[in-house]
Amino acid sequence: MLTGELLLRTAEPRDAHGIAVVHVRGWQRAYRGLMPQDVLDGLSISDREAGWERILDDPDRRSLTLVVERDGTVAGWAGFGAARDEDAPGTGELWGIYAHPDAWSTGVGHALLGGVEEALRAAGHEIAYLWVLAGNERAIRFYERHGWHADGGTKIEERPGLVLNELRHVKRLG
């Protein structure tokens, strides 16, 4: 169990490794049984870290990233910004949110989601949406507890070695 206070802040390039660890470990635990195990086993922290270094070093990036730190360690992260889908102009989007499995049910996700919603409101977004993997009941319950609801939107995202069926959840922020 984690101890200590939570610190919510904007991610910096020095956070790339911590974000990558949370990203990989979060996928490996949350998506077990929802994705092919060989895909999950093949995830690489070093590859994700390199990707996060590029993202966090890019001054022109379209998304913002928040981290929650506990005792000097990244315990969770969330990426968000303007909607990527063309049919949602002016809408905010939660692009991704993950807590390290050791930090599940400790307030990390709540802190991140609250920070994202506040930042999206401050940017002028009255409505936001997110995509959640179909069958990820833990995440769906988390979002619904925080006022997000399924609106019937679906999409299929294809990645090497897998097809992701996703469900859209929305929330009025204003």
C-alpha positions in Angstrom: 0.0 0.0 0.0 1.2 3.5 -0.8 1.6 6.1 1.8 2.2 9.8 1.7 0.5 12.8 0.2 -0.6 13.1 -3.4 0.9 15.8 -5.5 -0.9 16.7 -8.8 1.2 18.6 -11.3 1.9 19.1 -15.0 4.2 16.4 -16.3 7.8 17.3 -17.2 10.3 15.6 -19.4 11.9 14.1 -16.3 8.7 12.1 -15.7 9.0 10.0 -18.9 10.3 6.9 -17.1 7.7 7.0 -14.3 4.8 7.6 -16.8 6.1 4.7 -18.9 6.2 2.4 -15.9 2.6 3.3 -15.0 1.5 3.0 -18.7 2.9 -0.5 -19.2 2.0 -1.9 -15.7 -1.5 -0.3 -16.0 -2.1 -1.9 -19.4 -0.8 -5.3 -18.3 -3.2 -5.4 -15.3 -6.2 -3.5 -16.6 -6.4 -5.2 -19.9 -5.6 -8.8 -18.9 -8.3 -10.9 -20.5 -9.4 -8.0 -22.7 -6.4 -8.1 -25.0 -4.1 -10.9 -26.3 -1.7 -11.8 -23.5 1.3 -11.9 -25.9 0.6 -8.2 -26.7 0.5 -7.3 -23.0 3.7 -9.4 -22.3 5.5 -7.6 -25.1 5.0 -4.1 -23.8 8.3 -2.4 -23.2 8.9 0.2 -20.6 12.0 1.5 -22.4 10.0 1.8 -25.7 7.2 3.7 -23.9 9.7 5.9 -22.1 11.3 6.9 -25.4 7.8 7.8 -26.7 7.0 9.8 -23.6 10.3 11.6 -23.9 9.3 12.7 -27.4 5.9 13.8 -26.3 7.0 15.7 -23.2 9.9 17.4 -25.1 7.6 18.6 -27.9 6.8 22.3 -27.4 4.0 22.0 -30.0 2.2 19.1 -28.6 -1.6 19.2 -28.7 -2.2 17.5 -25.4 -1.4 18.2 -21.8 -0.3 15.6 -19.3 -0.8 15.6 -15.6 0.9 13.3 -13.1 0.1 12.4 -9.6 3.2 11.9 -7.5 3.4 10.1 -4.2 6.6 10.1 -2.2 8.5 11.3 -5.2 7.3 8.6 -7.6 4.8 8.9 -10.4 1.7 7.0 -9.3 -0.5 8.0 -12.2 -0.9 10.1 -15.3 -3.6 11.6 -17.6 -3.3 13.1 -21.0 -6.0 15.4 -22.3 -6.7 18.3 -24.7 -9.0 19.4 -27.4 -11.0 16.6 -29.0 -9.2 14.6 -31.7 -12.4 13.5 -33.4 -13.5 15.8 -36.3 -17.2 15.6 -35.3 -16.5 17.2 -31.9 -15.2 20.7 -32.4 -14.9 22.7 -29.2 -15.1 19.6 -27.1 -12.4 18.5 -24.7 -11.1 14.9 -24.6 -9.5 12.8 -21.9 -7.0 10.9 -24.1 -5.8 8.5 -21.5 -5.7 8.1 -17.7 -3.8 5.4 -15.8 -2.7 4.7 -12.2 -0.1 2.2 -11.3 -2.0 -1.0 -10.2 -0.4 -0.6 -6.7 -2.1 2.8 -6.5 -5.6 1.6 -7.6 -8.3 2.7 -5.1 -6.0 5.1 -3.3 -7.3 8.4 -4.7 -4.8 8.7 -7.6 -7.4 8.4 -10.3 -9.8 10.7 -8.5 -7.1 13.4 -8.3 -6.2 13.0 -11.9 -9.7 13.1 -13.2 -10.6 16.1 -11.1 -7.5 17.9 -12.4 -8.3 17.1 -16.0 -11.9 18.3 -15.7 -10.8 21.5 -14.0 -8.2 22.2 -16.8 -10.7 21.4 -19.6 -13.2 23.8 -18.0 -10.5 26.5 -17.7 -9.8 26.0 -21.4 -13.4 26.7 -22.2 -14.7 23.2 -22.8 -18.2 22.7 -21.6 -18.3 19.1 -22.6 -15.7 16.4 -22.7 -15.5 12.8 -23.8 -13.3 9.8 -23.4 -13.0 6.4 -25.0 -12.9 3.2 -22.8 -12.2 -0.3 -23.9 -15.3 -2.4 -24.1 -15.4 -4.9 -21.3 -13.2 -2.7 -19.0 -15.8 -2.7 -16.2 -13.5 -1.4 -13.5 -12.8 1.8 -15.6 -16.4 2.1 -16.7 -17.5 2.1 -13.0 -14.8 4.6 -12.1 -16.0 7.0 -14.8 -19.6 6.6 -14.0 -19.0 7.3 -10.3 -17.4 10.6 -11.5 -20.4 11.6 -13.6 -19.4 10.4 -17.0 -21.9 8.4 -18.9 -22.0 6.2 -22.1 -23.7 8.1 -24.9 -23.9 5.2 -27.4 -20.8 6.2 -29.4 -18.5 3.4 -30.4 -15.3 3.0 -32.5 -12.9 0.4 -33.5 -9.2 1.1 -33.3 -6.8 -1.2 -35.0 -3.2 -1.5 -33.7 -0.6 -4.1 -34.6 -1.7 -7.4 -33.3 -5.1 -6.3 -31.9 -8.4 -4.6 -32.6 -9.9 -2.4 -29.8 -13.6 -2.0 -29.5 -14.2 1.3 -27.6 -17.2 3.0 -26.0 -17.6 6.7 -25.7 -18.4 8.4 -22.3 -19.2 12.0 -22.0 -19.6 14.6 -19.2 -20.9 18.1 -19.1 -18.2 20.1 -17.3 -20.0 23.4 -16.9 
